[in-house]
Structures are given as C-alpha cells and as structure tokens.
Amino acid sequence: AFSMVAHLINTFLLVGAITLTAWWASGGRGLLLRDRGPLLPLIAGGLGALLLTGGSGAIAALGDTLFPSTTLAEGFVADLSTASHILLRLRVLHPLFAILTGGYLLMMARVLVRQRNSSIIAYNAVTILVIVQLAAGAFNIFLLAPVWLQLVHLLLADLLWIATVVLGASVLQRPASR
C-alpha cells in the first residue's frame, strides 16, 4: 500500500514537471513565486489536496482489487467492520477526501480565474474535470470498482492534475516584459 501511494505521488510530480516543461516550451513565462500574497498557498493547497486524494485513491483501489465485494451493501459493511482488513477500512476515506478536494478546487479555480494572467481554458478544464471525476468516482462505487473504470478514474485524476498545474502556472507566471 505504501509503495502504491509513493508511486502515485511520484507519478503526479513527474507529470507536473512534464506539464510545466510543455508550458514553458509553448511560450509560458517562468514562475514568480515571491510577493504573490495568498495565491501561492491557495495553489499549493489544491495540489496538496490532489496528492492526498490520489494517495487515498491508490489505497482504495488496492482494497477493491484484493478484496472485491459482490454487492454494494457487502462493500459498505466491510468498510465499517472492525474485522475487515485495514485496506477496506481506509477505503471510506477516499470519497470523503475527493468531495472536499473537489469543493476546494472549484473554489480555488474561481478565485484564480479572476487573476489577470489566468488561463480560462485551464479554469474550464479544472471545473469540468472535477465534476466528471466525482461522477466517475460515484459510478466506480456503484459498479463495484471494475478495473476498466478504475483506469478511467486514474486517467481523469491525471488530467485534473495537469489542468490544475497549468491553471496555477498561468497565475504565477512572471509578468510579460515590455
């Protein structure tokens, strides 16, 4: 379980680095991190929340794969039973973190889109992906976490990470030189 969480966080960080490299290669300016007021902590909070939610998702996916439920009711009972494996008992945290993170990202994106450098495309992507990702998570629960849907859910998580990195970079970029 620890290796899966570390692997997911490492993947997100590498995808973030590739995203920023593509951002700069396509004309994005360098980042200015000083004197940004509450913007830098706001963006860091969103990225941190995504890492926490992704890590809890890795644990939930491992629990679903190793201990599959045959019915939704059986899955809920396993989540709450003290006799269940720890991976099943931790599984309940992921939807909670996802809802809180989704709400935070929607609020963050709304604040960031009001900044003069912000990317409206990244704002729209974050907003749409949060909604689609929460819906995919709900389907994942109701369909008892089929592997194909877990992979779609992971792809959406990567896309949401990329959109959040681009939105943050668009707000934190250096002002255009005159």
C-alpha positions as CSV (number, residue, x, y, z in Angstrom):
1,A,0.0,0.0,0.0
2,F,2.8,2.4,0.8
3,S,4.5,1.7,-2.5
4,M,1.3,2.4,-4.4
5,V,0.9,5.7,-2.7
6,A,4.5,6.6,-3.2
7,H,4.3,5.5,-6.9
8,L,1.1,7.6,-7.4
9,I,2.7,10.7,-5.8
10,N,5.9,10.3,-7.8
11,T,3.9,9.9,-11.0
12,F,1.9,13.1,-10.2
13,L,5.2,15.0,-9.6
14,L,6.7,13.7,-12.8
15,V,3.6,14.6,-14.8
16,G,3.6,18.0,-13.2
17,A,7.2,18.5,-14.3
18,I,6.4,17.4,-17.8
19,T,3.4,19.7,-17.8
20,L,5.5,22.7,-16.8
21,T,8.1,21.8,-19.4
22,A,5.4,21.8,-22.1
23,W,4.0,25.0,-20.6
24,W,7.4,26.8,-21.0
25,A,8.1,25.2,-24.4
26,S,4.8,26.6,-25.7
27,G,5.6,30.1,-24.6
28,G,4.6,30.2,-21.0
29,R,6.7,32.5,-18.9
30,G,8.7,31.5,-15.8
31,L,7.1,31.4,-12.5
32,L,7.2,34.3,-10.0
33,L,6.7,32.9,-6.5
34,R,7.6,35.9,-4.4
35,D,5.1,38.5,-3.3
36,R,2.1,36.6,-4.5
37,G,0.0,37.1,-1.4
38,P,-2.5,34.2,-0.8
39,L,-2.2,32.9,-4.4
40,L,0.8,30.6,-3.8
41,P,-0.7,28.9,-0.7
42,L,-4.0,28.6,-2.4
43,I,-2.5,26.8,-5.4
44,A,-0.2,24.7,-3.1
45,G,-3.2,23.7,-1.1
46,G,-5.0,22.5,-4.2
47,L,-2.1,20.5,-5.4
48,G,-1.5,19.0,-1.9
49,A,-5.2,18.1,-1.7
50,L,-4.9,16.3,-5.0
51,L,-1.9,14.4,-3.8
52,L,-3.7,13.3,-0.6
53,T,-6.9,12.3,-2.5
54,G,-4.8,10.5,-5.1
55,G,-2.9,8.6,-2.4
56,S,-6.1,7.6,-0.6
57,G,-7.4,6.5,-4.1
58,A,-4.5,4.2,-4.5
59,I,-5.3,2.6,-1.2
60,A,-9.0,2.3,-2.1
61,A,-8.1,0.8,-5.5
62,L,-5.8,-1.8,-3.9
63,G,-8.5,-2.7,-1.4
64,D,-11.1,-3.0,-4.1
65,T,-8.8,-5.2,-6.2
66,L,-7.6,-7.5,-3.4
67,F,-10.9,-7.8,-1.6
68,P,-13.7,-7.4,-4.2
69,S,-17.3,-7.0,-2.9
70,T,-20.1,-8.9,-4.6
71,T,-22.7,-6.3,-3.6
72,L,-22.8,-2.6,-2.7
73,A,-24.2,-3.5,0.7
74,E,-21.4,-6.0,1.4
75,G,-18.9,-3.3,0.5
76,F,-20.4,-0.8,2.9
77,V,-20.4,-3.4,5.7
78,A,-16.8,-4.2,5.0
79,D,-15.9,-0.5,5.2
80,L,-17.3,-0.2,8.7
81,S,-16.4,-3.6,10.2
82,T,-13.5,-3.7,12.6
83,A,-12.9,-7.3,11.4
84,S,-12.2,-6.1,7.9
85,H,-8.7,-5.7,6.5
86,I,-7.2,-2.2,7.0
87,L,-7.3,-1.5,3.3
88,L,-11.1,-1.9,3.3
89,R,-11.5,0.3,6.4
90,L,-9.3,3.0,4.9
91,R,-11.3,2.8,1.6
92,V,-14.1,5.0,3.1
93,L,-11.6,8.0,3.3
94,H,-11.2,8.4,-0.4
95,P,-14.7,9.6,-1.3
96,L,-14.6,12.0,1.7
97,F,-11.2,13.4,0.6
98,A,-12.5,13.6,-3.0
99,I,-15.6,15.6,-2.2
100,L,-13.6,18.0,0.0
101,T,-10.8,18.3,-2.6
102,G,-13.4,18.8,-5.4
103,G,-15.0,21.6,-3.5
104,Y,-11.7,23.2,-2.7
105,L,-10.6,23.0,-6.4
106,L,-13.8,24.6,-7.6
107,M,-13.4,27.5,-5.1
108,M,-9.7,27.8,-5.9
109,A,-10.3,27.9,-9.7
110,R,-13.0,30.5,-9.2
111,V,-10.5,32.7,-7.2
112,L,-7.7,32.1,-9.7
113,V,-9.7,32.9,-12.8
114,R,-10.1,36.4,-11.6
115,Q,-6.4,37.0,-11.8
116,R,-5.2,38.8,-14.9
117,N,-2.8,36.1,-16.1
118,S,-5.1,33.2,-15.5
119,S,-6.0,30.7,-18.3
120,I,-9.7,30.5,-18.9
121,I,-9.1,27.2,-20.7
122,A,-7.4,25.7,-17.6
123,Y,-10.2,27.1,-15.4
124,N,-12.8,25.4,-17.5
125,A,-10.8,22.2,-17.6
126,V,-10.4,22.1,-13.8
127,T,-14.1,22.8,-13.3
128,I,-15.3,20.2,-15.8
129,L,-12.8,17.6,-14.7
130,V,-13.8,18.0,-11.0
131,I,-17.4,17.3,-11.9
132,V,-16.7,14.4,-14.3
133,Q,-14.2,12.9,-11.8
134,L,-16.7,13.0,-8.9
135,A,-19.3,11.3,-11.2
136,A,-16.8,8.6,-12.2
137,G,-16.0,8.0,-8.6
138,A,-19.7,7.5,-7.8
139,F,-20.0,5.1,-10.7
140,N,-16.9,3.3,-9.5
141,I,-18.6,2.7,-6.1
142,F,-22.0,1.7,-7.6
143,L,-20.4,-0.7,-10.2
144,L,-18.2,-2.2,-7.5
145,A,-14.9,-0.8,-8.9
146,P,-14.4,-2.7,-12.2
147,V,-10.8,-2.4,-13.3
148,W,-11.6,-0.6,-16.6
149,L,-13.4,2.1,-14.6
150,Q,-10.6,2.4,-12.1
151,L,-8.3,3.1,-15.0
152,V,-10.7,5.7,-16.4
153,H,-10.8,7.3,-12.9
154,L,-7.0,7.3,-12.7
155,L,-6.8,8.9,-16.2
156,L,-9.2,11.6,-15.1
157,A,-7.1,12.2,-12.0
158,D,-4.0,12.7,-14.1
159,L,-5.9,15.1,-16.4
160,L,-7.2,17.1,-13.4
161,W,-3.7,17.3,-12.0
162,I,-2.4,18.6,-15.3
163,A,-5.2,21.2,-15.6
164,T,-4.5,22.4,-12.0
165,V,-0.8,22.7,-12.7
166,V,-1.5,24.7,-15.8
167,L,-4.0,27.0,-14.0
168,G,-1.5,27.6,-11.2
169,A,1.3,28.3,-13.7
170,S,-0.8,30.7,-15.6
171,V,-1.5,32.7,-12.5
172,L,2.1,32.5,-11.1
173,Q,3.9,33.3,-14.3
174,R,6.1,36.4,-14.5
175,P,4.6,39.5,-16.0
176,A,5.2,40.0,-19.7
177,S,8.3,42.1,-20.4
178,R,7.7,45.4,-22.1
